Each structure stands twice: as C-alpha cells, then as structure tokens.
Amino acid sequence: SPDSMERIVGVPHVPAARQRLTCYVCQQRGGACVQCSDRSCFRAFHVTCAQAGRPPLCLEVVDRDSSSCEYRAYCDLHVPPHAAARVA
C-alpha cells in the first residue's frame, strides 16, 4: 500500500511463471507481474509500476459478495471506460 508504506509480502509464493514475465513498463524481468485483465491482452506489469501511473494503468478491486473480491489490472490500452477518468 503506497498510502501506509507497507512492504510487499508474499512474492516468494507467486507462481514461478509470473516471476519470469517481463514488465512492459520498466522492461525488467523478475518480481511478481500481473497480466492485463482484458482477455485478448497478454501485457504483463508490476503492480508497483502500475501504481506509478506512467503510462496510466488501472488496478481495481471488485466486490463479488460480502466474503470475497476480485482483483483486476488493466494495461494502458485496455483501461475500462468507467475507470478512465480516474487514471487520466
């Protein structure tokens, strides 16, 4: 969390395939990358690169019900319309 400056935890538990992806933002391999939630896109990026905001990327949490949520991440080409105003 950039607001509370908590460290990132659980990276060793991320599947090895995710740690081999190259971030399209910083061009670095390693760490834990997520892939764009658009089904036709395979761009990968670090969450911290997405939070830096250049290019503007979208990270969102969608409540599924009272006990679970879904995390979505979108590259700059696939930011959903409802989120475009927030990341611009």
C-alpha positions as CSV (number, residue, x, y, z in Angstrom):
1,S,0.0,0.0,0.0
2,P,1.6,3.3,-1.0
3,D,-0.6,5.2,1.5
4,S,0.6,3.2,4.5
5,M,4.0,2.4,3.1
6,E,3.6,-1.3,4.0
7,R,6.1,-3.6,2.3
8,I,5.1,-6.0,-0.4
9,V,4.7,-9.5,1.1
10,G,4.1,-13.0,-0.4
11,V,6.2,-12.6,-3.5
12,P,8.0,-15.9,-2.9
13,H,4.6,-17.6,-3.1
14,V,3.8,-16.2,-6.5
15,P,4.0,-18.9,-9.2
16,A,7.4,-19.1,-11.0
17,A,5.8,-18.4,-14.4
18,R,4.6,-15.0,-13.1
19,Q,8.1,-14.1,-11.9
20,R,9.6,-14.8,-15.3
21,L,7.3,-12.3,-17.1
22,T,8.8,-9.0,-18.3
23,C,7.1,-5.8,-17.2
24,Y,6.2,-3.8,-20.3
25,V,6.5,-0.5,-18.3
26,C,10.0,-0.9,-16.8
27,Q,11.3,-3.6,-19.1
28,Q,12.6,-5.6,-16.1
29,R,12.1,-9.3,-15.6
30,G,11.7,-10.6,-12.0
31,G,9.4,-9.7,-9.2
32,A,5.8,-10.5,-9.5
33,C,3.9,-9.3,-12.6
34,V,0.2,-9.4,-13.2
35,Q,-1.3,-9.5,-16.7
36,C,-3.9,-7.3,-18.2
37,S,-7.4,-8.5,-17.3
38,D,-8.6,-7.9,-20.9
39,R,-8.9,-11.5,-22.2
40,S,-7.2,-10.7,-25.5
41,C,-4.2,-9.0,-24.0
42,F,-1.1,-10.6,-22.6
43,R,0.8,-7.5,-21.4
44,A,2.4,-8.0,-18.0
45,F,3.5,-5.4,-15.5
46,H,4.5,-5.0,-11.9
47,V,1.8,-3.6,-9.6
48,T,4.3,-1.0,-8.3
49,C,4.8,0.1,-11.9
50,A,1.1,0.4,-12.4
51,Q,0.8,2.5,-9.2
52,A,3.5,4.8,-10.5
53,G,1.0,5.8,-13.2
54,R,3.1,6.4,-16.3
55,P,1.5,5.2,-18.6
56,P,-1.8,5.3,-16.7
57,L,-2.8,1.8,-15.7
58,C,-5.9,0.7,-13.8
59,L,-5.9,-1.5,-10.7
60,E,-9.3,-2.2,-9.1
61,V,-11.0,-4.4,-6.6
62,V,-14.4,-5.7,-7.4
63,D,-16.6,-6.9,-4.5
64,R,-18.1,-10.3,-5.6
65,D,-20.0,-10.7,-2.3
66,S,-19.6,-10.0,1.3
67,S,-16.8,-12.5,1.8
68,S,-14.7,-12.3,-1.4
69,C,-13.4,-9.9,-4.0
70,E,-11.8,-10.0,-7.4
71,Y,-8.6,-8.1,-8.4
72,R,-8.4,-6.7,-11.9
73,A,-5.5,-5.0,-13.6
74,Y,-5.6,-3.3,-17.0
75,C,-2.8,-2.0,-19.2
76,D,-2.9,1.5,-20.7
77,L,-4.6,0.1,-23.9
78,H,-7.5,-1.5,-22.0
79,V,-8.4,0.8,-19.1
80,P,-12.2,0.3,-18.9
81,P,-14.4,3.4,-19.6
82,H,-15.7,3.6,-16.0
83,A,-12.1,3.9,-14.7
84,A,-10.6,6.1,-17.5
85,A,-11.5,9.4,-15.7
86,R,-9.8,8.2,-12.5
87,V,-6.4,7.3,-14.2
88,A,-6.1,10.1,-16.7
